[in-house]
């Protein structure tokens, strides 16, 4: 066993995860990987997903199952893969080179140091394992592996995690990126000693003008490729099982199943299936607390990082998405060698790759509350967003006016919003009005769970503000273009939207504060907003 060759590290990592309470068995991915190699002759696989979507765990599982480092029968014998008829034929039968590209040498300041650690480590492992061949550890790694294959007829499985990690390292230059891709090509492309190359990361492989150094890989992303969809992220059924374990094993459970959906569901796979962010679900159930687990693990204000080069074109789209709408895009490949994102399609495509947006039916949207909170922060804290920032800052005053029934102030703030020069405020339909209303109530999200078009009573209501504190006042908003706020409130009453806040008959009410019906209308003829607030 060595640092890279037949390392026991991936086995230990996977064994620890598999022993936890909220472990989800995804071992059947091994069937698909082995089928790709044995049946389809495809031995180069690159699976990309946003960070914390289970890529590293899957990589450790592949290495632990196929590698010779540790007898893994006790670990895998209880998992789904053990039912495969060829299970024994593959278990621990291969020499595996496991490389975690996110690791760097101590005090690393250059690409030369970074890549030398990997090459020297592999070479030294090979020299020890094949001491009878008297290997010169100073030779190129691919030359050593070729010599071993020639003399021993032995092949190797490469399991490479975080393949794109170096692209985020501060000391890496454009020339270093190109040198790295050439390194991977020299190590893997067209090599007889490669039994399987399984690679994971966030970024898709960069494409160049006439081809690619790594065009032997089949790439599988979440948004456009159906294969492997079910193995990254949690399905509804899997979260159901985890929630059962949580309820049985937790004193005084504080999370509901519906809250898990609201906070962490919403990502869409190419198969059209919705999946949950796995890290966030596990952390929430473990802590017995809902929080922004995934978004808080990022190294920077990621949303602003992507939009900063084209705020002018994207800010209206963000207003729409924060209000729950989708925005059409032409999804593009996001190259790791790209330095700037300038067009909307480039920006949104990159945000899909990084998991900040989800993609479905050629449109992007904000997947869940965890991400929505991040977008709310963006609107409230970045003055370079201009009028969008200004309106968001007015939202605290708008909420206070609504709770106080100050309809004149409410109308004044809406007039101020409408007098901006954005086309989104033309109110061609109620979607645009809803987007503006959502923006001027943005601060309310600190104290309310805001739901759009929520099923309530006999129909769908524009907005319900569910208070975080049981005794606080709840709000039901209905919007009308070309009508009156009185008719909006009458619709709230006629369709009995208040039922969502009263609870079922015989049950203790969910909320004990007042329920305020809020009607907001806009007249295209007079260009005026009129508001009405009434206690139900």
Secondary structure as UniProt FT lines:
FT   HELIX           9..18
FT   TURN            21..22
FT   TURN            27..28
FT   HELIX           29..38
FT   TURN            39..40
FT   STRAND          44..48
FT   TURN            51..52
FT   HELIX           55..66
FT   HELIX           73..76
FT   TURN            77..78
FT   HELIX           80..83
FT   TURN            85..86
FT   HELIX           87..90
FT   TURN            91..92
FT   STRAND          96..100
FT   TURN            101..102
FT   TURN            106..107
FT   HELIX           111..129
FT   HELIX           131..133
FT   TURN            137..138
FT   HELIX           141..152
FT   STRAND          156..161
FT   TURN            163..164
FT   HELIX           165..168
FT   TURN            170..171
FT   HELIX           174..188
FT   TURN            189..190
FT   TURN            192..193
FT   STRAND          194..201
FT   TURN            213..216
FT   STRAND          218..220
FT   TURN            222..224
FT   TURN            227..228
FT   HELIX           229..231
FT   HELIX           236..249
FT   TURN            251..252
FT   HELIX           257..264
FT   STRAND          267..268
FT   TURN            270..271
FT   STRAND          274..276
FT   HELIX           278..287
FT   TURN            293..294
FT   HELIX           295..297
FT   HELIX           302..307
FT   TURN            308..309
FT   HELIX           311..322
FT   TURN            323..324
FT   STRAND          327..328
FT   TURN            336..337
FT   HELIX           344..353
FT   TURN            354..355
FT   STRAND          358..360
FT   TURN            361..362
FT   STRAND          363..365
FT   HELIX           369..381
FT   HELIX           383..385
FT   HELIX           387..393
FT   HELIX           395..404
FT   HELIX           407..418
FT   HELIX           423..426
FT   HELIX           430..440
FT   HELIX           442..446
FT   STRAND          448..456
FT   TURN            457..458
FT   STRAND          459..467
FT   TURN            470..471
FT   STRAND          474..481
FT   HELIX           485..494
FT   TURN            495..498
FT   HELIX           499..502
FT   TURN            505..506
FT   STRAND          515..523
FT   TURN            524..527
FT   STRAND          528..535
//
